[in-house]
Amino acid sequence: MATERVKKIIIWVVFAFIVYAIFTSPTRSADIVHSCWQILSDGVKNLGAFFNSILNR
């Protein structure tokens, strides 16, 4: 029960920080989101290449 309350508070604090970061520096926030998206898409592409390599042998 207390764990759920702490978890909820942490989620709200993180959400508030994200909103604050977006409003104070929207360009930097967009750059961070773009970088994260690039990392995720590269990871998916590399996983695809890995499994493609395994299946072709």
N, C-alpha and C positions, 0 to 999 in steps of 0.2 A: 504494500500500500504506500509506504513512504518512498519506495523506489520509483513508483509511477509518478509521484508528485515531483520528485527530483528530475526525472526524465522530462516531464512536461515543462518544468522551469528552464531546463537546459535548452530544449527545443525553442522556446520563446526567446531566450537570450540570443541564440544563434540567428533566429529569424530577424530580431531587432537589429543585430549587427549587420546582417546582409542588407536590410533596408537602409540603414545608416550609410553603409559603404556605397550603395547605389546613388543615394542622393548627394553625398559629398564629392564623389568622384565617378561620374557615370562612364567616362571614357576608359578609365583604368579598370572598372568593373567589367565593361564589355570585353576588354583585352583578356582579362582573366577567364571569363566564360569561353571566349574563343579558344584560348590555349587549352583549357580543360576538354573542350569538344574535340580539338585536334588530337590530343593524347588518346582519348577514347576511340576515335575513329581509326587512328593508326593501330591501336591495339586490336581492334576487331579485324582490320585488314591483315595484320600479321598472324592472327589466329587462323583466319581463312587460308592464308598461304601455307601455314604449318600443316593443317589437315589436308589441304590439297596435295602437298608434297608426300604426306604419308599414304594417301589413297592412290597416288599415281605410281608408287613403287611396287 
